[in-house]
């Protein structure tokens, strides 16, 4: 019996957790990617404009991808970030839901119009996207190409 319990404990200790938690100071890479402990973490369920992407507001172009990244950096500030790993993407990035001060960072970006619900992977943020669109927040105050189409070359 003792041998069975010992083997079971050794087996459980040897298994990596299915959803690793990552905590620390984050650096913003772009509107939907942060870096922590040398690892890039892609925010789950959202897609923000790419860093060089432009949008139009009041008939004038602006760097909406850069604005999304700056908004995220300002929102995080110096607060600790915690992330719940969901997956690893094809680029080797961790895909996670991340929080700062209790705020879901992906949800915050979508709610403020700096990212879109990435329906290809999740519908969790669709309601927040609709609210941002209705209120004309962030990229919704003008015209833009969705980030996934922009990456395909549709500009």
Secondary structure, 3 states (H helix, E strand, C coil): CHHHHHHHHHHHHHCCCCCCEEEECCEEEECCEEEECCEEEEECCEEECCCCCCEEECCEEECHHHHHHHHHHHHHCCCCEEEEEEEECCCCCEEEEEEECCEEHHHHHHHCCCEEECCCCCCCCHHHHHHHHHHCCHHHHCECCCHHHHHCCCC
